[in-house]
Amino acid sequence: MEKKNILTRMGLKKLEDELHDLKVNKRKEIAGKIKEAREQGDLSENAEYDAAKDEQRDIEARIEEIEKILKNAEVVMDDEISSDKINVGCTVGVKDLEYDEDMLFNIVGSTEANSLQNKISNESPVGKALMGAKVGDVVDVESPVGIMKYKVLSIEKTA
């Protein structure tokens, strides 16, 4: 049995939109590039043709990847998200007790994780430690540099 891909509603919509764009727009666009490159003649030394075919492979691979993710998707519904305890779909304010630094994280499934946007996976060390915690709780996060302690300051629904 394949692992379920936990997604927020926003994450699901983003993937569905990307899939639509790839199938409707990008496939048509790349077909045009391949056609133009073919019209240039000899394909054995045609860099534009090779580049277009590589791009086509990348697009088809991404389509396949998204379809697999969606096939095994488990969407977190609004009624499963609470502001009482941390779950996927929450925005969480925490304080790093060692450095006295406040941070804000969005807890998402691993498919949506993006550290640049402060979207952390529920399967990451920080995400695992925070899951189920409540405001006021202090959680221990195992990291390569040792145990970090985070105090939960706030929990809001974001999905």
C-alpha positions in Angstrom: 0.0 0.0 0.0 1.3 3.4 -1.0 1.9 6.1 1.6 -0.9 8.7 1.8 0.1 12.3 0.8 -1.4 14.6 3.4 -2.5 17.9 1.8 -4.2 21.0 2.9 -7.1 22.3 0.7 -4.8 25.1 -0.6 -2.1 22.5 -1.4 -4.6 20.4 -3.3 -5.8 23.4 -5.3 -2.2 24.4 -6.1 -1.4 20.9 -7.4 -4.6 20.7 -9.4 -3.9 24.1 -11.0 -0.3 23.1 -11.8 -1.5 19.9 -13.4 -4.1 21.7 -15.5 -1.5 24.2 -16.7 1.0 21.4 -17.6 -1.6 19.4 -19.5 -3.4 22.3 -21.2 -0.7 25.0 -21.8 2.8 23.5 -21.4 2.1 20.4 -23.5 0.8 22.6 -26.3 3.7 25.0 -25.9 6.4 22.3 -26.1 4.7 20.6 -29.0 5.1 23.9 -30.9 8.8 24.1 -29.9 9.4 20.5 -31.1 7.6 21.2 -34.4 9.7 24.4 -35.0 12.9 22.5 -34.3 11.9 19.6 -36.6 11.3 22.1 -39.4 15.0 23.2 -39.1 16.0 19.9 -40.8 18.6 17.4 -39.5 17.6 16.3 -36.0 20.9 14.6 -35.2 22.7 17.9 -34.6 19.7 20.1 -33.6 20.2 21.5 -30.1 16.8 23.2 -30.1 15.1 19.8 -30.8 17.1 18.1 -28.1 16.3 20.8 -25.6 12.6 20.7 -26.5 12.5 16.9 -26.1 14.3 17.2 -22.7 11.7 19.8 -21.6 8.9 17.5 -22.8 10.3 14.7 -20.7 10.5 17.0 -17.7 6.9 18.1 -18.2 5.6 14.5 -18.6 7.5 13.4 -15.5 6.0 16.3 -13.5 2.5 15.4 -14.7 3.1 11.8 -13.7 4.4 12.9 -10.3 1.4 15.2 -9.6 -1.1 12.5 -10.7 0.5 10.0 -8.3 0.4 12.6 -5.4 -3.2 13.3 -6.1 -4.1 9.7 -6.5 -2.8 9.0 -2.9 -3.9 12.4 -1.5 -5.6 12.7 1.9 -7.0 16.2 2.2 -7.2 17.7 5.7 -10.7 19.0 6.0 -11.6 22.2 7.9 -13.5 20.3 10.6 -10.3 18.3 11.3 -8.4 21.5 12.1 -8.6 23.1 15.5 -7.0 26.1 17.1 -6.8 24.1 20.3 -4.0 21.7 19.3 -1.5 21.6 16.5 -2.3 19.6 13.4 -1.7 19.9 9.6 -3.4 23.1 8.4 -2.4 25.2 11.4 -0.2 28.2 11.6 1.8 28.0 14.8 3.7 30.6 16.7 6.6 29.3 18.9 9.4 30.7 20.9 12.8 29.1 20.8 13.6 29.1 24.5 17.4 28.9 24.0 17.7 31.9 21.7 14.5 33.7 22.9 13.4 34.0 19.3 9.8 33.9 18.1 9.0 32.0 14.9 5.9 31.3 12.9 5.3 28.0 11.0 2.6 26.6 8.8 2.2 22.9 9.4 1.6 21.0 6.1 2.0 17.6 4.6 5.5 16.7 3.3 4.4 17.4 -0.3 3.7 21.0 0.5 6.7 21.7 2.7 8.8 24.7 1.7 11.2 26.2 4.3 11.5 29.5 2.4 7.8 30.0 3.1 7.9 28.6 6.6 5.8 25.7 5.6 7.1 22.7 7.6 6.2 19.1 7.2 4.3 17.3 9.9 7.0 14.6 9.3 10.0 16.9 9.9 11.6 16.9 13.4 10.0 20.2 14.3 6.6 19.2 12.8 6.6 15.8 14.6 7.4 17.5 17.9 4.7 20.1 17.5 1.9 17.8 16.4 -0.8 17.6 19.0 0.8 20.3 21.2 -1.4 23.1 22.8 -0.7 26.7 23.6 1.6 26.9 26.5 3.2 23.5 25.9 7.0 23.2 25.6 8.2 20.6 23.1 11.6 19.0 22.6 12.9 18.9 19.1 15.7 16.6 18.3 18.2 18.2 15.9 21.8 17.4 14.8 23.1 20.0 17.3 21.1 18.7 20.2 17.7 19.1 21.8 15.9 22.4 21.0 13.0 23.6 23.2 10.1 25.4 21.7 7.2 26.9 23.6 3.9 27.1 21.7 2.6 30.7 21.7 -0.3 30.5 19.3 -2.3 28.2 17.0 -4.5 29.3 14.2 -6.4 27.5 11.4 -4.9 28.2 8.0 -6.1 25.4 5.7 
